[in-house]
């Protein structure tokens, strides 16, 4: 296990991404990029598979995470952006979400600390620029959260079904799928911004029974479960308010018992 001092001396890799909602549409759509696969790591470990993720990428020396996000999104997606919402007081660089993980640096083959910044950005009036990093991404996608919710995973781990020992795990990859972390980050930003998931996914009542917790993860499943329960309670309360007690109905229409009232 790596000691605290060794961890503090690790080189840092900044990864900076943007959640960009396209405004003026219902339901809102978010930008994704289709990524080319990464090569295997220095020790033969799996790199990032081909699939759909958030626009963004690694920072350069002397570049702030915010600057890296703007540059990477413009270079690989052609979207010119600006800040939409700043993170709270605990944010390090105005990000909405922040993550850390230990990785193997593909350039040196040595451990490094990967700091991941997720920003909420919006497209500027100038809109789009020229894509210069054509080797990393192949297309730009504008997807609803309903689409994102039901997309297959770019890579998922499954138990083999060929008679191997219990617990043996294999991988299934789908080049048109989405990264597990990307989906969580999009829903995490939407939750932070206080969106009603029924506004983002109008057909949530139909979709929710079809999704599986092991596919979307406990975090997203929990968010949507809470939204569905809240909506069902609101509907029940509304129905209760509209329901007129039987004795009130009897009193209101007592005059009709012997025929229509004379003043009608």
C-alpha positions in Angstrom: 0.0 0.0 0.0 1.2 3.5 -0.9 2.2 5.6 2.1 0.8 9.1 2.7 4.1 10.8 1.9 4.4 8.8 -1.3 0.9 9.8 -2.3 1.6 13.5 -1.7 4.6 13.3 -4.0 2.8 11.7 -6.9 2.6 13.6 -10.2 -0.8 15.1 -10.8 -2.9 14.6 -14.0 -5.8 17.0 -14.4 -8.8 15.8 -16.3 -11.4 18.5 -17.0 -14.9 18.0 -18.6 -18.0 20.0 -19.2 -21.7 19.2 -18.9 -23.2 21.5 -21.5 -27.0 21.6 -21.8 -28.4 23.0 -25.1 -30.8 25.7 -24.0 -34.2 26.4 -25.6 -35.1 22.8 -26.1 -37.6 20.6 -24.3 -36.5 18.3 -22.9 -33.0 19.7 -22.5 -30.2 17.9 -24.4 -26.6 17.5 -23.4 -23.5 17.3 -25.6 -21.5 14.1 -25.8 -18.5 13.2 -27.9 -17.8 9.8 -29.4 -14.3 8.8 -28.3 -11.7 6.6 -29.9 -10.3 3.8 -27.7 -7.2 4.3 -25.5 -4.3 1.9 -25.9 -3.6 -0.6 -23.2 -1.9 0.7 -20.1 1.8 0.2 -19.3 1.1 -3.0 -17.5 -1.4 -4.3 -20.0 -4.4 -3.0 -18.1 -7.5 -2.0 -20.1 -7.6 1.6 -21.4 -10.7 3.6 -22.0 -12.9 1.8 -24.6 -14.5 3.3 -27.6 -17.7 5.0 -26.6 -19.5 8.2 -25.7 -18.4 10.6 -23.0 -18.3 14.2 -21.9 -16.3 16.7 -24.0 -13.0 17.6 -22.3 -9.6 16.2 -21.6 -6.3 16.6 -19.9 -4.8 19.8 -18.8 -1.4 21.2 -19.8 1.4 22.4 -17.7 0.6 25.8 -16.2 -3.0 25.6 -17.2 -5.9 25.9 -14.7 -8.6 23.2 -14.8 -11.1 25.8 -16.1 -8.7 26.8 -18.9 -8.1 23.2 -19.8 -11.9 22.5 -20.0 -12.5 25.4 -22.3 -9.6 24.5 -24.6 -10.2 20.8 -24.7 -14.0 21.2 -25.4 -13.3 23.7 -28.2 -10.5 21.5 -29.7 -12.3 18.2 -29.6 -15.9 19.2 -29.9 -15.7 22.6 -31.6 -18.0 24.1 -28.9 -17.0 27.5 -27.6 -18.2 27.7 -24.0 -18.4 29.8 -20.9 -19.3 29.2 -17.3 -23.0 28.5 -16.6 -22.9 27.7 -12.9 -20.0 27.9 -10.4 -19.6 25.3 -7.7 -20.0 26.0 -4.1 -17.5 27.3 -1.6 -15.9 23.9 -1.3 -15.0 23.7 -5.0 -11.4 23.9 -6.0 -11.8 25.5 -9.4 -15.5 26.5 -9.7 -16.3 22.9 -10.6 -19.6 21.2 -9.8 -18.2 17.7 -9.2 -14.7 16.7 -8.2 -13.1 13.2 -8.1 -9.7 11.8 -7.4 -8.3 8.4 -8.3 -4.9 6.8 -8.6 -3.8 5.8 -12.1 -0.8 4.6 -14.0 0.6 7.4 -16.2 0.7 6.0 -19.7 3.7 8.2 -20.6 5.9 7.2 -17.7 4.4 3.9 -16.6 4.4 5.2 -13.0 1.6 5.9 -10.5 0.0 9.3 -10.6 -2.9 11.1 -9.0 -5.8 11.9 -11.4 -7.8 15.0 -10.4 -11.1 15.1 -12.3 -13.1 18.4 -12.6 -16.6 18.4 -13.9 -17.9 21.9 -14.9 -21.3 23.2 -15.8 -20.8 25.2 -19.0 -22.9 26.7 -21.7 -22.4 27.4 -25.3 -21.6 31.0 -26.1 -23.4 33.1 -28.7 -20.5 32.6 -31.1 -21.4 28.9 -30.9 -18.9 26.6 -32.6 -15.3 26.7 -33.8 -13.0 24.4 -35.7 -12.3 20.9 -34.3 -8.6 20.4 -34.2 -8.3 17.1 -32.2 -9.8 14.9 -34.9 -7.8 11.8 -33.8 -9.5 11.5 -30.4 -13.2 12.0 -31.3 -15.3 11.1 -34.3 -18.6 12.8 -33.8 -20.6 15.2 -31.6 -23.9 13.9 -30.2 -26.8 15.9 -28.7 -28.8 13.6 -26.5 -31.7 13.8 -24.0 -31.3 12.4 -20.5 -33.8 9.8 -21.5 -31.5 8.7 -24.3 -28.5 8.8 -22.0 -30.4 6.8 -19.4 -31.1 3.9 -21.8 -27.8 3.8 -23.7 -25.8 0.6 -23.2 -22.5 0.8 -21.4 -19.4 1.2 -23.5 -17.9 -1.5 -21.3 -19.5 -3.6 -18.7 -18.2 -6.5 -16.6 -20.2 -9.8 -16.7 -19.9 -13.3 -15.4 -18.9 -15.7 -18.2 -21.7 -18.1 -19.2 -19.5 -20.8 -20.7 -19.2 -23.0 -17.6 -16.2 -21.3 -16.0 -15.9 -21.2 -12.3 -18.3 -19.0 -10.4 -16.9 -15.5 -10.1 -15.0 -15.5 -13.3 -15.6 -12.1 -15.0 -15.4 -11.0 -18.6 -16.0 -7.8 -20.4 -18.6 -6.8 -23.0 -17.9 -3.6 -25.0 -20.3 -1.6 -27.1 -18.7 1.2 -29.3 -22.0 3.1 -29.3 -22.4 2.9 -25.6 -21.8 5.4 -22.8 -19.2 5.4 -20.1 -20.6 4.6 -16.7 -18.9 7.6 -15.1 -20.2 9.9 -17.8 -23.8 9.0 -17.1 -23.3 9.5 -13.3 -21.6 12.9 -13.8 -24.4 14.2 -16.0 -27.1 13.1 -13.6 -25.0 14.5 -10.7 -24.8 17.9 -12.3 -28.5 17.9 -13.0 -29.2 17.0 -9.4 -26.9 19.8 -8.2 -28.7 22.3 -10.4 -32.1 21.3 -8.9 -33.7 20.1 -12.1 -37.0 18.2 -11.9 -36.2 14.8 -13.5 -39.7 14.7 -15.0 -38.9 17.9 -16.9 -35.7 16.3 -18.2 -37.3 12.9 -18.8 -41.0 13.5 -19.5 -41.6 9.7 -20.1 -39.9 8.7 -16.8 -43.0 6.8 -15.7 -42.6 4.5 -18.7 -38.8 4.3 -18.6 -38.2 3.7 -14.9 -39.7 0.2 -14.7 -37.4 -0.9 -17.6 -34.0 0.3 -16.1 -31.9 -2.0 -14.0 -29.9 -0.8 -11.0 -26.8 -2.8 -11.9 -26.8 -1.0 -15.3 -27.2 2.6 -14.2 -25.7 2.3 -10.7 -27.2 2.8 -7.3 -26.7 6.6 -7.4 -28.8 7.3 -10.5 -31.3 4.6 -9.6 -31.8 6.2 -6.2 -32.3 9.7 -7.7 -34.9 8.4 -10.2 -36.6 6.2 -7.6 -37.0 9.2 -5.3 -38.3 11.4 -8.2 -40.9 8.7 -9.1 -42.0 8.3 -5.5 -42.4 12.0 -5.0 -44.4 12.3 -8.2 -46.7 9.5 -7.2 -47.3 11.1 -3.8 -48.1 14.4 -5.5 -50.6 12.7 -7.7 -52.2 11.0 -4.7 -52.5 14.2 -2.8 -54.0 16.0 -5.8 -56.6 13.2 -6.2 -57.4 13.4 -2.5 -58.1 17.2 -2.8 -60.3 16.7 -5.8 -62.3 13.9 -4.2 -65.6 15.2 -2.7 -66.8 13.4 0.5 -70.0 11.3 -0.1 -72.0 13.2 2.5 -71.2 16.4 0.8 -72.4 15.0 -2.5 -75.6 13.8 -1.0 -76.4 17.2 0.5 -75.4 19.1 -2.7 -77.7 17.0 -5.0 -80.5 16.3 -2.5 -82.8 18.6 -4.5 -82.5 16.3 -7.5 -83.9 13.4 -5.6 -87.5 14.2 -6.7 -86.6 15.6 -10.1 -84.9 18.7 -11.3 -85.2 21.8 -9.2 -87.9 24.2 -10.2 -85.5 27.1 -10.8 -83.6 25.3 -13.5 
